[in-house]
Amino acid sequence: MTSTMAAASVGRTAFSGQEFRQAVGSFATGVTVVTTRGEDHCYGMTANSFSSVSLDPPLVLVCAIAGTEGSEVISRNGKFAVNILAADQEPISRYFSSKDRPRGADAFRDVSHSDGVTGCPILDGVAGHLDCTLVASHDAGDHVIFIGEVQALDVSPDILPLLFHGGGYKLLQEQR
């Protein structure tokens, strides 16, 4: 633990993991499916831990639980794509977060997609995507932070994104 982290935790009040989850859940996030392709097959996972990092060079980050298939395949493949889901793609989010979904060669069998410039799957109908090569990873608590340099991107400005807030999916309503 760094001295900054140690100093920050000195005055911390007691709270449960559930209370922490509720507090961070009060921040609305977009919903993404992070995809990657290895030599044998593709992999995808739902994630809402996504952020831009830098404009020059163009960097983004995604987080995955350490020791899971998702974190292992991104590390091994050295590339990933962030697919920003559209408001009507809640079923895709649920599919890629399901423990019972098909794996291996069948993982994308029923999911409409194309290959990005890195070879990672780009899902059809998304609000936008960023296709990245991995430039760094950092262990942080029970997660791994992956930082990728964007190699290609696309955005569909007329497509509203799917949101997650307070433990559930939400739809963005345009203000008039």
N, C-alpha and C positions, 0 to 999 in steps of 0.2 A: 504494500500500500504506500502510495506517495505521501509526502508530508502534507500536501494540499488536501488529499482525500482524508487523511487522519484528522486534520484540523477541522474540516467540514463536518465530520461525524461527531465531534465532541458535544455539541449542543443539540443533537437530534432528539426529538421527543419520541415517545413510544407510539408505534402504529403497526397495524397488522398488514400482512401481504394483501389482504382483500381491500383494506383502506387505501393502500398505495395504488392498487389496480383501479379503484374507483376514481381516485384523484387524476391519474394519467388518462383515464377513460373519458374525463370531462373535456379533453382536447379532441376536437373532431379531426380525423385524418382521412386521407384518401385510402383506397384499397388497391393493392397491386398483386399481381402474380409474378413472382420472380422465376425466370426460367434459365436453364443452362443445358448445354449439350456436351456429352462426353463421347468417347470412341464407340461405346456400345449403345447408348440410348440417351433420351432427353429426360429432364426432371423439371418439375414445377412445384411451387409452394406459394400459398397465400401469405402476404406480409403487409403490414401497415407501418412498419418501421423503415421508412424511406425518407431521404432528404437530399437536397442539393448541397454540395460542399464548396465548390469553386466554379467560377466562370472561366478562368484561364489558368490552367487547363480545365476543360469541362469535366468536373468530378461529381459523382453522386455516391451515396452510401445506402446500404441495406443491412439489416441485422437479421441473424438467424440464431436459433438456439444452438449452443455449442454441443458437439457430439452427436448431432442429428444427421440424418441422411442429407438434408438440405445444406448444412454447413460443410459437410465433407465433400459433396459433389462440386460445390462452387469452388472450394479450395483446390480440388484436384483438376477441374476443368479450366480454371483461370479466366473464366468469362461468365457473364450473366446478362440477361435482359430484364428490364423492369417494364412490365405491362400495366399501365394505369387503367383500371377497369372502368367501363361505362356504367351509367346508372342501371341499365337493364342486365348487367352481368353478375348479379348476386349469385345465380346458380353456378357460375364458373368459380367464383370465390369459394363457395361451399365445396365444390368438387375438389379443388386443390388444397383445401384444408382438411379433407376427410382422410382418416386413417385407412379406410377401406377402398380407396380409389385404386385403379390399376397402376402397376409399377413396371419399370423396365421398358421393354419395347412397346408395350401397350399403353403407356402413360398418357400419350396424346392421341390415341386411336379415335376417340370421339370428340376431340376438340379441334375446331377449325383454326388453322394457323399456317404461317409460312416461315421460312428460315430468314433470320436477319443476317447482316454482314458477318457476324461472328459465328454464324451457324445456330445460334440460340433461337428457340421458337418465339415468334411474334404472334400473339393471339389476334385473330380477326375481330374487328368491331370495337377495339379499345379506344379510349379517349386520347391516348398517346403512348409512346414507348421510347425507351432509351436502351440502346444495345451497347454493352460495355466490355472492356477488358479489365481484369482485376489488376490493380496496382498496389494494393496493401490490404492487410487484414490485421485486426487487433482484437485480442481477447478482452472482454469487458463484462465482469460478473458472470452470469450464466449464458451470455450471448457472444457471438463473434460479429464484429463490425467489418463489413466488406466495403472497400472503396474502389469504385470502378471509374475508368476514364471512358467517357462517352465517345463511341466510334460512329454511331449513326442514331438518328432520332426521327420521329414523326409525331405530329399532333393533329388532332381533329377538333378544332376550336368550337364547333357546333355540337359536339357530343358532351353531355353533362356527365361528370364523374360519379362513381359510387362512393359514398362516405360511410365511415364507421364512427359512432359516438355513443358513449354510455352503455357499451356492451351490445349494441345492435346496429344493423345497417340503416342508413338514412339516405334520403334523396335531397339533392340540392334544389332549392326553389329560387328561381331568378327573381330579383327585385325589379319592380317596374317604376 
